[in-house]
Amino acid sequence: MNQKLKTSLAFAKNLFVTGAITETSRTVEIEICKKIPKNQDVVVVEYGMGHGNITLEILKNISPNSKVYAFEVKESFCDHVRKTIKDDRLIVINDGAENVKKHVKEDIHSVIASIPFSFFSKEKGIGIIQDSFDLLKEGTYYSQVLYTKHNFKKFQHVFQDENCTIRKVSSKIPAEYIYDCKKVKR
Ligand SMILES: C[S@@+](CC[C@H](N)C(=O)[O-])C[C@H]1O[C@@H](n2cnc3c(N)ncnc32)[C@H](O)[C@@H]1O
């Protein structure tokens, strides 16, 4: 069985945690990394690492002295990534995005997320967005991929309407949307 099929089976088996039966598309992997600052060392936080497809793309986009804190609630997915991605810049954290402040004690330059917001309570969702906003340096972005536009309001609530954009990046079914939200001090 090829790796893509194995990943799909693992996602489907855990559908209520993963919120998906396949990995996000190659277009998403590329597009979601577009707001990571270039030509400088950065600290990136990833939420919902899965089997590490976006993680690999983040690692391609950052300098040798940068780092990535990658959060994932499923222990088996963390084990998979620890075995398959050998990179000193990657810190795998087997915990939820809602606990980001417990693990990340420095300013960050980017959040790249593919966690299933539609499965979270409003309070949990807003909490994750607010904690991310607090950690982000001014002028940097939280980018989130989702299969629906319905969670956009939560991001606008924290980042303010004028600092958030939404783009449809693929017309596969279901469609994939990327929300990009810039931190601007209030
Ligand atoms: C839709 S999958 C995305 C996986 C992969 N990054 C991709 O792009 O295909 C969502 C992932 O988020 C993880 N997840 C769910 N809730 C989470 C949370 N609160 N914090 C961190 N990861 C979470 C799931 O286990 C799953 O691996």
PDBQT file of the ligand as one rigid body, heavy atoms in Angstrom, charges set to zero:
ROOT
HETATM    1  C1  LIG A 201      -7.216  18.027   8.278  1.00  0.00    +0.000 C 
HETATM    2  S1  LIG A 201      -5.894  17.213   9.136  1.00  0.00    +0.000 S 
HETATM    3  C2  LIG A 201      -4.521  18.072   8.368  1.00  0.00    +0.000 C 
HETATM    4  C3  LIG A 201      -3.277  17.245   8.325  1.00  0.00    +0.000 C 
HETATM    5  C4  LIG A 201      -2.182  17.767   7.406  1.00  0.00    +0.000 C 
HETATM    6  N1  LIG A 201      -1.508  18.917   7.984  1.00  0.00    +0.000 N 
HETATM    7  C5  LIG A 201      -2.696  18.109   6.024  1.00  0.00    +0.000 C 
HETATM    8  O1  LIG A 201      -2.534  19.255   5.604  1.00  0.00    +0.000 OA
HETATM    9  O2  LIG A 201      -3.276  17.250   5.369  1.00  0.00    +0.000 OA
HETATM   10  C6  LIG A 201      -6.003  17.960  10.754  1.00  0.00    +0.000 C 
HETATM   11  C7  LIG A 201      -4.961  17.482  11.748  1.00  0.00    +0.000 C 
HETATM   12  O3  LIG A 201      -5.130  18.232  12.960  1.00  0.00    +0.000 OA
HETATM   13  C8  LIG A 201      -4.982  17.360  14.072  1.00  0.00    +0.000 C 
HETATM   14  N2  LIG A 201      -5.660  18.014  15.205  1.00  0.00    +0.000 N 
HETATM   15  C9  LIG A 201      -6.986  17.986  15.541  1.00  0.00    +0.000 A 
HETATM   16  N3  LIG A 201      -7.214  18.758  16.606  1.00  0.00    +0.000 NA
HETATM   17  C10 LIG A 201      -6.029  19.323  16.945  1.00  0.00    +0.000 A 
HETATM   18  C11 LIG A 201      -5.626  20.254  17.957  1.00  0.00    +0.000 A 
HETATM   19  N4  LIG A 201      -6.499  20.742  18.845  1.00  0.00    +0.000 N 
HETATM   20  N5  LIG A 201      -4.331  20.625  18.018  1.00  0.00    +0.000 NA
HETATM   21  C12 LIG A 201      -3.405  20.112  17.128  1.00  0.00    +0.000 A 
HETATM   22  N6  LIG A 201      -3.732  19.226  16.168  1.00  0.00    +0.000 NA
HETATM   23  C13 LIG A 201      -5.031  18.848  16.065  1.00  0.00    +0.000 A 
HETATM   24  C14 LIG A 201      -5.585  16.068  13.584  1.00  0.00    +0.000 C 
HETATM   25  O4  LIG A 201      -5.166  14.955  14.337  1.00  0.00    +0.000 OA
HETATM   26  C15 LIG A 201      -5.083  16.039  12.138  1.00  0.00    +0.000 C 
HETATM   27  O5  LIG A 201      -3.816  15.425  12.040  1.00  0.00    +0.000 OA
ENDROOT
TORSDOF 0
